[in-house]
Amino acid sequence: MLSEAEQALLSLLRANARASTAELARQLGVSRTTVQSRIERLEQRGIISGYGVRLSADYEQGLVRAHVLLTVTPKLADKVVRALQALPPVRTLHSVSGNFDMIVIVDAPSIRDLDALLDRIGAMEGVERTSSSIILSTRIDR
């Protein structure tokens, strides 16, 4: 379980993982040493496993993003995961409960490229059915 201080630190790091320890300390009202110690503990505990890149809204605005829901043959699920993992436009893959087995979040530079990507996903061995929704806007992104 995370303390309130650790949760606050993680929230700031999610917003800007490149923030300096001095800036994080100012925002949290603690010393830089305290921030560095907390980050190191979170890394050692495996809570922070790495740092990534957050793309600008201007860049992402030019992309067509979609949620693709998949029904998958259970025995071929691992094969489908590996095939999806090999596709650069696949941003996220979730295993879910309900009428579908997986939700894939993808992005493409155009509708034409998205259409080709959806055809490619639908043709994968083990994919039984797909349903896709284009993301029109993102209202909250934490």
VMD Tcl script that builds the backbone (N, CA, C; Angstrom):
set m [mol new atoms 426]
animate dup $m
set s [atomselect $m all]
$s set {name element resname resid chain x y z} {
  {N N MET 1 A 0.843 -1.180 0.000}
  {CA C MET 1 A 0.000 0.000 0.000}
  {C C MET 1 A 0.890 1.247 0.000}
  {N N LEU 2 A 0.461 2.231 -0.735}
  {CA C LEU 2 A 1.236 3.459 -0.833}
  {C C LEU 2 A 0.749 4.496 0.168}
  {N N SER 3 A 1.692 5.250 0.690}
  {CA C SER 3 A 1.333 6.357 1.577}
  {C C SER 3 A 0.777 7.506 0.738}
  {N N GLU 4 A 0.148 8.472 1.394}
  {CA C GLU 4 A -0.360 9.647 0.676}
  {C C GLU 4 A 0.792 10.408 0.014}
  {N N ALA 5 A 1.932 10.477 0.692}
  {CA C ALA 5 A 3.096 11.175 0.137}
  {C C ALA 5 A 3.595 10.466 -1.130}
  {N N GLU 6 A 3.625 9.128 -1.110}
  {CA C GLU 6 A 4.058 8.380 -2.293}
  {C C GLU 6 A 3.060 8.557 -3.440}
  {N N GLN 7 A 1.778 8.559 -3.117}
  {CA C GLN 7 A 0.758 8.766 -4.147}
  {C C GLN 7 A 0.881 10.146 -4.772}
  {N N ALA 8 A 1.148 11.148 -3.960}
  {CA C ALA 8 A 1.321 12.514 -4.474}
  {C C ALA 8 A 2.542 12.582 -5.389}
  {N N LEU 9 A 3.629 11.944 -4.989}
  {CA C LEU 9 A 4.839 11.918 -5.801}
  {C C LEU 9 A 4.569 11.217 -7.131}
  {N N LEU 10 A 3.907 10.074 -7.091}
  {CA C LEU 10 A 3.589 9.360 -8.331}
  {C C LEU 10 A 2.701 10.196 -9.248}
  {N N SER 11 A 1.780 10.919 -8.681}
  {CA C SER 11 A 0.905 11.781 -9.476}
  {C C SER 11 A 1.723 12.833 -10.218}
  {N N LEU 12 A 2.675 13.447 -9.524}
  {CA C LEU 12 A 3.541 14.446 -10.168}
  {C C LEU 12 A 4.427 13.811 -11.244}
  {N N LEU 13 A 4.933 12.620 -10.971}
  {CA C LEU 13 A 5.783 11.937 -11.946}
  {C C LEU 13 A 4.987 11.505 -13.176}
  {N N ARG 14 A 3.727 11.120 -12.989}
  {CA C ARG 14 A 2.883 10.781 -14.137}
  {C C ARG 14 A 2.696 12.000 -15.036}
  {N N ALA 15 A 2.547 13.162 -14.423}
  {CA C ALA 15 A 2.358 14.394 -15.193}
  {C C ALA 15 A 3.635 14.813 -15.903}
  {N N ASN 16 A 4.804 14.588 -15.250}
  {CA C ASN 16 A 6.080 14.966 -15.849}
  {C C ASN 16 A 7.193 14.145 -15.205}
  {N N ALA 17 A 7.513 13.019 -15.817}
  {CA C ALA 17 A 8.534 12.121 -15.266}
  {C C ALA 17 A 9.935 12.730 -15.333}
  {N N ARG 18 A 10.100 13.803 -16.091}
  {CA C ARG 18 A 11.405 14.451 -16.208}
  {C C ARG 18 A 11.577 15.623 -15.256}
  {N N ALA 19 A 10.585 15.856 -14.408}
  {CA C ALA 19 A 10.692 16.957 -13.439}
  {C C ALA 19 A 11.903 16.706 -12.541}
  {N N SER 20 A 12.616 17.768 -12.224}
  {CA C SER 20 A 13.791 17.631 -11.362}
  {C C SER 20 A 13.347 17.323 -9.931}
  {N N THR 21 A 14.249 16.738 -9.170}
  {CA C THR 21 A 13.913 16.469 -7.770}
  {C C THR 21 A 13.671 17.769 -7.022}
  {N N ALA 22 A 14.368 18.839 -7.409}
  {CA C ALA 22 A 14.151 20.141 -6.765}
  {C C ALA 22 A 12.728 20.634 -7.023}
  {N N GLU 23 A 12.253 20.503 -8.269}
  {CA C GLU 23 A 10.888 20.928 -8.609}
  {C C GLU 23 A 9.860 20.062 -7.885}
  {N N LEU 24 A 10.085 18.761 -7.872}
  {CA C LEU 24 A 9.165 17.864 -7.162}
  {C C LEU 24 A 9.131 18.204 -5.679}
  {N N ALA 25 A 10.295 18.477 -5.101}
  {CA C ALA 25 A 10.380 18.828 -3.679}
  {C C ALA 25 A 9.601 20.106 -3.390}
  {N N ARG 26 A 9.751 21.112 -4.266}
  {CA C ARG 26 A 8.997 22.371 -4.089}
  {C C ARG 26 A 7.495 22.111 -4.110}
  {N N GLN 27 A 7.047 21.315 -5.064}
  {CA C GLN 27 A 5.618 21.048 -5.195}
  {C C GLN 27 A 5.067 20.230 -4.031}
  {N N LEU 28 A 5.911 19.370 -3.480}
  {CA C LEU 28 A 5.473 18.515 -2.368}
  {C C LEU 28 A 5.735 19.132 -0.996}
  {N N GLY 29 A 6.559 20.175 -0.965}
  {CA C GLY 29 A 6.888 20.812 0.299}
  {C C GLY 29 A 7.824 20.001 1.179}
  {N N VAL 30 A 8.741 19.257 0.530}
  {CA C VAL 30 A 9.726 18.448 1.255}
  {C C VAL 30 A 11.107 18.719 0.661}
  {N N SER 31 A 12.124 18.103 1.229}
  {CA C SER 31 A 13.485 18.304 0.727}
  {C C SER 31 A 13.748 17.455 -0.516}
  {N N ARG 32 A 14.777 17.863 -1.283}
  {CA C ARG 32 A 15.172 17.069 -2.453}
  {C C ARG 32 A 15.613 15.673 -2.034}
  {N N THR 33 A 16.310 15.577 -0.917}
  {CA C THR 33 A 16.769 14.278 -0.426}
  {C C THR 33 A 15.586 13.357 -0.143}
  {N N THR 34 A 14.532 13.913 0.440}
  {CA C THR 34 A 13.326 13.124 0.726}
  {C C THR 34 A 12.703 12.614 -0.570}
  {N N VAL 35 A 12.613 13.493 -1.575}
  {CA C VAL 35 A 12.047 13.084 -2.868}
  {C C VAL 35 A 12.893 11.985 -3.486}
  {N N GLN 36 A 14.218 12.171 -3.503}
  {CA C GLN 36 A 15.095 11.168 -4.097}
  {C C GLN 36 A 14.974 9.835 -3.367}
  {N N SER 37 A 14.900 9.857 -2.053}
  {CA C SER 37 A 14.752 8.625 -1.270}
  {C C SER 37 A 13.443 7.917 -1.597}
  {N N ARG 38 A 12.376 8.694 -1.714}
  {CA C ARG 38 A 11.069 8.091 -2.037}
  {C C ARG 38 A 11.087 7.468 -3.425}
  {N N ILE 39 A 11.680 8.167 -4.376}
  {CA C ILE 39 A 11.761 7.618 -5.735}
  {C C ILE 39 A 12.566 6.323 -5.726}
  {N N GLU 40 A 13.699 6.315 -5.050}
  {CA C GLU 40 A 14.533 5.110 -4.990}
  {C C GLU 40 A 13.778 3.954 -4.347}
  {N N ARG 41 A 13.041 4.227 -3.265}
  {CA C ARG 41 A 12.244 3.168 -2.613}
  {C C ARG 41 A 11.158 2.641 -3.542}
  {N N LEU 42 A 10.496 3.544 -4.264}
  {CA C LEU 42 A 9.452 3.119 -5.200}
  {C C LEU 42 A 10.040 2.280 -6.332}
  {N N GLU 43 A 11.235 2.619 -6.775}
  {CA C GLU 43 A 11.901 1.826 -7.806}
  {C C GLU 43 A 12.311 0.469 -7.253}
  {N N GLN 44 A 12.890 0.436 -6.047}
  {CA C GLN 44 A 13.323 -0.818 -5.437}
  {C C GLN 44 A 12.153 -1.762 -5.181}
  {N N ARG 45 A 11.007 -1.199 -4.814}
  {CA C ARG 45 A 9.817 -2.009 -4.554}
  {C C ARG 45 A 9.130 -2.446 -5.844}
  {N N GLY 46 A 9.604 -1.946 -6.968}
  {CA C GLY 46 A 9.022 -2.318 -8.247}
  {C C GLY 46 A 7.755 -1.551 -8.593}
  {N N ILE 47 A 7.434 -0.539 -7.814}
  {CA C ILE 47 A 6.252 0.267 -8.096}
  {C C ILE 47 A 6.528 1.155 -9.303}
  {N N ILE 48 A 7.712 1.748 -9.345}
  {CA C ILE 48 A 8.158 2.454 -10.552}
  {C C ILE 48 A 9.072 1.483 -11.287}
  {N N SER 49 A 8.638 1.076 -12.468}
  {CA C SER 49 A 9.436 0.115 -13.226}
  {C C SER 49 A 10.144 0.747 -14.410}
  {N N GLY 50 A 9.863 2.020 -14.662}
  {CA C GLY 50 A 10.525 2.697 -15.766}
  {C C GLY 50 A 9.878 4.040 -16.020}
  {N N TYR 51 A 10.420 4.739 -16.976}
  {CA C TYR 51 A 9.941 6.068 -17.328}
  {C C TYR 51 A 9.696 6.083 -18.821}
  {N N GLY 52 A 8.737 6.866 -19.262}
  {CA C GLY 52 A 8.386 6.850 -20.673}
  {C C GLY 52 A 8.235 8.237 -21.252}
  {N N VAL 53 A 7.797 8.259 -22.480}
  {CA C VAL 53 A 7.600 9.494 -23.213}
  {C C VAL 53 A 6.105 9.764 -23.322}
  {N N ARG 54 A 5.734 10.978 -23.084}
  {CA C ARG 54 A 4.345 11.406 -23.273}
  {C C ARG 54 A 4.342 12.324 -24.488}
  {N N LEU 55 A 3.567 11.960 -25.483}
  {CA C LEU 55 A 3.542 12.719 -26.728}
  {C C LEU 55 A 2.698 13.973 -26.571}
  {N N SER 56 A 3.069 15.004 -27.293}
  {CA C SER 56 A 2.341 16.272 -27.202}
  {C C SER 56 A 0.949 16.132 -27.812}
  {N N ALA 57 A 0.044 16.953 -27.325}
  {CA C ALA 57 A -1.322 16.963 -27.844}
  {C C ALA 57 A -1.318 17.340 -29.326}
  {N N ASP 58 A -0.436 18.251 -29.723}
  {CA C ASP 58 A -0.362 18.651 -31.132}
  {C C ASP 58 A 0.019 17.474 -32.024}
  {N N TYR 59 A 0.984 16.678 -31.585}
  {CA C TYR 59 A 1.388 15.511 -32.373}
  {C C TYR 59 A 0.250 14.495 -32.424}
  {N N GLU 60 A -0.307 14.183 -31.267}
  {CA C GLU 60 A -1.358 13.168 -31.209}
  {C C GLU 60 A -2.619 13.598 -31.936}
  {N N GLN 61 A -2.843 14.905 -32.025}
  {CA C GLN 61 A -4.027 15.408 -32.716}
  {C C GLN 61 A -4.015 15.005 -34.192}
  {N N GLY 62 A -2.822 14.819 -34.735}
  {CA C GLY 62 A -2.705 14.405 -36.130}
  {C C GLY 62 A -2.893 12.920 -36.353}
  {N N LEU 63 A -2.999 12.147 -35.290}
  {CA C LEU 63 A -3.166 10.701 -35.406}
  {C C LEU 63 A -4.644 10.317 -35.303}
  {N N VAL 64 A -4.981 9.209 -35.917}
  {CA C VAL 64 A -6.310 8.628 -35.755}
  {C C VAL 64 A -6.141 7.482 -34.767}
  {N N ARG 65 A -6.820 7.598 -33.626}
  {CA C ARG 65 A -6.710 6.568 -32.590}
  {C C ARG 65 A -8.022 5.811 -32.485}
  {N N ALA 66 A -7.916 4.547 -32.104}
  {CA C ALA 66 A -9.122 3.726 -32.000}
  {C C ALA 66 A -8.960 2.667 -30.915}
  {N N HIS 67 A -10.110 2.264 -30.385}
  {CA C HIS 67 A -10.194 1.085 -29.516}
  {C C HIS 67 A -10.687 -0.053 -30.401}
  {N N VAL 68 A -9.993 -1.170 -30.353}
  {CA C VAL 68 A -10.383 -2.329 -31.136}
  {C C VAL 68 A -10.674 -3.457 -30.153}
  {N N LEU 69 A -11.920 -3.917 -30.138}
  {CA C LEU 69 A -12.318 -4.999 -29.252}
  {C C LEU 69 A -12.189 -6.304 -30.013}
  {N N LEU 70 A -11.584 -7.305 -29.377}
  {CA C LEU 70 A -11.325 -8.580 -30.034}
  {C C LEU 70 A -11.961 -9.736 -29.284}
  {N N THR 71 A -12.525 -10.652 -30.034}
  {CA C THR 71 A -12.872 -11.970 -29.519}
  {C C THR 71 A -11.822 -12.904 -30.093}
  {N N VAL 72 A -11.221 -13.703 -29.220}
  {CA C VAL 72 A -10.059 -14.503 -29.608}
  {C C VAL 72 A -10.295 -15.967 -29.269}
  {N N THR 73 A -9.810 -16.853 -30.136}
  {CA C THR 73 A -9.820 -18.281 -29.843}
  {C C THR 73 A -8.918 -18.511 -28.631}
  {N N PRO 74 A -9.464 -19.064 -27.536}
  {CA C PRO 74 A -8.665 -19.182 -26.299}
  {C C PRO 74 A -7.300 -19.847 -26.477}
  {N N LYS 75 A -7.236 -20.896 -27.250}
  {CA C LYS 75 A -5.964 -21.607 -27.414}
  {C C LYS 75 A -4.941 -20.809 -28.219}
  {N N LEU 76 A -5.404 -19.798 -28.930}
  {CA C LEU 76 A -4.488 -19.000 -29.749}
  {C C LEU 76 A -4.260 -17.602 -29.178}
  {N N ALA 77 A -4.731 -17.366 -27.958}
  {CA C ALA 77 A -4.611 -16.026 -27.359}
  {C C ALA 77 A -3.157 -15.566 -27.269}
  {N N ASP 78 A -2.250 -16.438 -26.852}
  {CA C ASP 78 A -0.836 -16.046 -26.745}
  {C C ASP 78 A -0.262 -15.668 -28.105}
  {N N LYS 79 A -0.665 -16.389 -29.136}
  {CA C LYS 79 A -0.199 -16.089 -30.493}
  {C C LYS 79 A -0.717 -14.722 -30.945}
  {N N VAL 80 A -1.961 -14.414 -30.616}
  {CA C VAL 80 A -2.539 -13.117 -30.965}
  {C C VAL 80 A -1.786 -12.010 -30.232}
  {N N VAL 81 A -1.491 -12.210 -28.954}
  {CA C VAL 81 A -0.761 -11.208 -28.175}
  {C C VAL 81 A 0.601 -10.948 -28.807}
  {N N ARG 82 A 1.307 -11.997 -29.169}
  {CA C ARG 82 A 2.630 -11.829 -29.791}
  {C C ARG 82 A 2.522 -11.080 -31.129}
  {N N ALA 83 A 1.510 -11.414 -31.919}
  {CA C ALA 83 A 1.333 -10.747 -33.216}
  {C C ALA 83 A 1.006 -9.264 -33.016}
  {N N LEU 84 A 0.172 -8.949 -32.040}
  {CA C LEU 84 A -0.165 -7.556 -31.764}
  {C C LEU 84 A 1.047 -6.796 -31.228}
  {N N GLN 85 A 1.832 -7.469 -30.410}
  {CA C GLN 85 A 3.022 -6.848 -29.835}
  {C C GLN 85 A 4.012 -6.437 -30.932}
  {N N ALA 86 A 4.011 -7.142 -32.031}
  {CA C ALA 86 A 4.933 -6.858 -33.127}
  {C C ALA 86 A 4.477 -5.684 -33.996}
  {N N LEU 87 A 3.262 -5.186 -33.776}
  {CA C LEU 87 A 2.742 -4.075 -34.579}
  {C C LEU 87 A 3.010 -2.745 -33.892}
  {N N PRO 88 A 3.850 -1.883 -34.453}
  {CA C PRO 88 A 4.147 -0.587 -33.834}
  {C C PRO 88 A 2.919 0.299 -33.557}
  {N N PRO 89 A 1.863 0.262 -34.375}
  {CA C PRO 89 A 0.707 1.123 -34.076}
  {C C PRO 89 A -0.077 0.707 -32.824}
  {N N VAL 90 A 0.199 -0.484 -32.302}
  {CA C VAL 90 A -0.494 -0.935 -31.095}
  {C C VAL 90 A 0.133 -0.240 -29.895}
  {N N ARG 91 A -0.667 0.583 -29.222}
  {CA C ARG 91 A -0.171 1.341 -28.070}
  {C C ARG 91 A -0.378 0.575 -26.779}
  {N N THR 92 A -1.551 -0.051 -26.631}
  {CA C THR 92 A -1.899 -0.729 -25.387}
  {C C THR 92 A -2.759 -1.942 -25.714}
  {N N LEU 93 A -2.593 -2.995 -24.931}
  {CA C LEU 93 A -3.424 -4.183 -25.065}
  {C C LEU 93 A -3.919 -4.568 -23.685}
  {N N HIS 94 A -5.234 -4.680 -23.556}
  {CA C HIS 94 A -5.851 -5.075 -22.295}
  {C C HIS 94 A -6.580 -6.397 -22.484}
  {N N SER 95 A -6.460 -7.272 -21.520}
  {CA C SER 95 A -7.297 -8.465 -21.437}
  {C C SER 95 A -8.483 -8.081 -20.566}
  {N N VAL 96 A -9.709 -8.368 -21.039}
  {CA C VAL 96 A -10.897 -7.886 -20.335}
  {C C VAL 96 A -11.928 -8.992 -20.167}
  {N N SER 97 A -12.878 -8.743 -19.284}
  {CA C SER 97 A -14.013 -9.649 -19.128}
  {C C SER 97 A -15.175 -9.104 -19.951}
  {N N GLY 98 A -16.152 -9.924 -20.177}
  {CA C GLY 98 A -17.326 -9.471 -20.917}
  {C C GLY 98 A -17.448 -10.155 -22.264}
  {N N ASN 99 A -18.093 -9.479 -23.203}
  {CA C ASN 99 A -18.355 -10.058 -24.519}
  {C C ASN 99 A -17.110 -10.185 -25.383}
  {N N PHE 100 A -16.085 -9.402 -25.074}
  {CA C PHE 100 A -14.831 -9.453 -25.822}
  {C C PHE 100 A -13.723 -9.908 -24.889}
  {N N ASP 101 A -12.617 -10.371 -25.468}
  {CA C ASP 101 A -11.497 -10.886 -24.685}
  {C C ASP 101 A -10.386 -9.862 -24.490}
  {N N MET 102 A -10.242 -8.971 -25.457}
  {CA C MET 102 A -9.144 -8.002 -25.421}
  {C C MET 102 A -9.623 -6.658 -25.962}
  {N N ILE 103 A -8.987 -5.601 -25.473}
  {CA C ILE 103 A -9.152 -4.272 -26.057}
  {C C ILE 103 A -7.765 -3.790 -26.462}
  {N N VAL 104 A -7.640 -3.421 -27.722}
  {CA C VAL 104 A -6.379 -2.930 -28.258}
  {C C VAL 104 A -6.561 -1.445 -28.558}
  {N N ILE 105 A -5.624 -0.641 -28.099}
  {CA C ILE 105 A -5.645 0.780 -28.437}
  {C C ILE 105 A -4.554 1.002 -29.468}
  {N N VAL 106 A -4.958 1.540 -30.609}
  {CA C VAL 106 A -4.037 1.710 -31.731}
  {C C VAL 106 A -4.050 3.162 -32.196}
  {N N ASP 107 A -3.002 3.532 -32.912}
  {CA C ASP 107 A -3.016 4.829 -33.590}
  {C C ASP 107 A -2.429 4.669 -34.986}
  {N N ALA 108 A -2.866 5.543 -35.870}
  {CA C ALA 108 A -2.425 5.497 -37.258}
  {C C ALA 108 A -2.394 6.930 -37.793}
  {N N PRO 109 A -1.578 7.176 -38.806}
  {CA C PRO 109 A -1.479 8.530 -39.339}
  {C C PRO 109 A -2.704 8.977 -40.152}
  {N N SER 110 A -3.550 8.035 -40.594}
  {CA C SER 110 A -4.706 8.410 -41.406}
  {C C SER 110 A -5.801 7.358 -41.272}
  {N N ILE 111 A -6.989 7.703 -41.744}
  {CA C ILE 111 A -8.096 6.743 -41.772}
  {C C ILE 111 A -7.733 5.555 -42.659}
  {N N ARG 112 A -7.113 5.835 -43.791}
  {CA C ARG 112 A -6.709 4.746 -44.703}
  {C C ARG 112 A -5.756 3.781 -43.993}
  {N N ASP 113 A -4.783 4.324 -43.258}
  {CA C ASP 113 A -3.837 3.466 -42.536}
  {C C ASP 113 A -4.548 2.694 -41.417}
  {N N LEU 114 A -5.471 3.356 -40.741}
  {CA C LEU 114 A -6.238 2.682 -39.691}
  {C C LEU 114 A -7.053 1.542 -40.288}
  {N N ASP 115 A -7.681 1.774 -41.421}
  {CA C ASP 115 A -8.469 0.741 -42.085}
  {C C ASP 115 A -7.609 -0.470 -42.420}
  {N N ALA 116 A -6.423 -0.227 -42.943}
  {CA C ALA 116 A -5.502 -1.331 -43.275}
  {C C ALA 116 A -5.071 -2.072 -42.013}
  {N N LEU 117 A -4.817 -1.310 -40.940}
  {CA C LEU 117 A -4.424 -1.930 -39.672}
  {C C LEU 117 A -5.553 -2.801 -39.122}
  {N N LEU 118 A -6.767 -2.303 -39.168}
  {CA C LEU 118 A -7.910 -3.082 -38.676}
  {C C LEU 118 A -8.097 -4.360 -39.490}
  {N N ASP 119 A -7.901 -4.271 -40.799}
  {CA C ASP 119 A -7.967 -5.469 -41.644}
  {C C ASP 119 A -6.888 -6.465 -41.248}
  {N N ARG 120 A -5.713 -5.952 -40.986}
  {CA C ARG 120 A -4.586 -6.823 -40.598}
  {C C ARG 120 A -4.865 -7.514 -39.268}
  {N N ILE 121 A -5.397 -6.777 -38.308}
  {CA C ILE 121 A -5.725 -7.367 -37.007}
  {C C ILE 121 A -6.829 -8.402 -37.172}
  {N N GLY 122 A -7.859 -8.062 -37.930}
  {CA C GLY 122 A -8.972 -8.987 -38.134}
  {C C GLY 122 A -8.579 -10.270 -38.827}
  {N N ALA 123 A -7.524 -10.224 -39.636}
  {CA C ALA 123 A -7.065 -11.400 -40.387}
  {C C ALA 123 A -6.104 -12.276 -39.578}
  {N N MET 124 A -5.707 -11.835 -38.395}
  {CA C MET 124 A -4.757 -12.623 -37.593}
  {C C MET 124 A -5.364 -13.968 -37.199}
  {N N GLU 125 A -4.511 -14.988 -37.251}
  {CA C GLU 125 A -4.947 -16.303 -36.797}
  {C C GLU 125 A -5.289 -16.232 -35.309}
  {N N GLY 126 A -6.490 -16.656 -34.982}
  {CA C GLY 126 A -6.945 -16.638 -33.598}
  {C C GLY 126 A -7.927 -15.521 -33.304}
  {N N VAL 127 A -7.991 -14.517 -34.162}
  {CA C VAL 127 A -8.958 -13.434 -33.976}
  {C C VAL 127 A -10.260 -13.860 -34.642}
  {N N GLU 128 A -11.305 -14.000 -33.836}
  {CA C GLU 128 A -12.599 -14.451 -34.342}
  {C C GLU 128 A -13.486 -13.290 -34.775}
  {N N ARG 129 A -13.430 -12.179 -34.014}
  {CA C ARG 129 A -14.334 -11.062 -34.278}
  {C C ARG 129 A -13.704 -9.789 -33.754}
  {N N THR 130 A -13.951 -8.681 -34.444}
  {CA C THR 130 A -13.473 -7.382 -33.987}
  {C C THR 130 A -14.616 -6.374 -34.020}
  {N N SER 131 A -14.469 -5.356 -33.223}
  {CA C SER 131 A -15.356 -4.199 -33.253}
  {C C SER 131 A -14.481 -3.007 -32.894}
  {N N SER 132 A -14.569 -1.946 -33.664}
  {CA C SER 132 A -13.682 -0.822 -33.397}
  {C C SER 132 A -14.459 0.476 -33.239}
  {N N SER 133 A -13.871 1.372 -32.466}
  {CA C SER 133 A -14.419 2.707 -32.256}
  {C C SER 133 A -13.281 3.705 -32.367}
  {N N ILE 134 A -13.463 4.687 -33.224}
  {CA C ILE 134 A -12.461 5.745 -33.358}
  {C C ILE 134 A -12.611 6.699 -32.182}
  {N N ILE 135 A -11.489 7.088 -31.594}
  {CA C ILE 135 A -11.490 8.020 -30.470}
  {C C ILE 135 A -11.584 9.429 -31.048}
  {N N LEU 136 A -12.635 10.136 -30.675}
  {CA C LEU 136 A -12.830 11.480 -31.181}
  {C C LEU 136 A -12.062 12.513 -30.370}
  {N N SER 137 A -12.057 12.348 -29.044}
  {CA C SER 137 A -11.296 13.252 -28.181}
  {C C SER 137 A -11.006 12.545 -26.873}
  {N N THR 138 A -10.004 13.033 -26.183}
  {CA C THR 138 A -9.666 12.512 -24.865}
  {C C THR 138 A -9.974 13.604 -23.866}
  {N N ARG 139 A -10.855 13.309 -22.946}
  {CA C ARG 139 A -11.291 14.322 -21.983}
  {C C ARG 139 A -10.453 14.317 -20.711}
  {N N ILE 140 A -9.955 13.127 -20.312}
  {CA C ILE 140 A -9.095 13.006 -19.137}
  {C C ILE 140 A -7.970 12.044 -19.504}
  {N N ASP 141 A -6.747 12.429 -19.211}
  {CA C ASP 141 A -5.584 11.570 -19.473}
  {C C ASP 141 A -4.604 11.743 -18.333}
  {N N ARG 142 A -4.549 10.797 -17.443}
  {CA C ARG 142 A -3.661 10.895 -16.278}
  {C C ARG 142 A -2.466 10.011 -16.428}
}
mol reanalyze $m
mol bondsrecalc $m
mol representation Tube
mol addrep $m
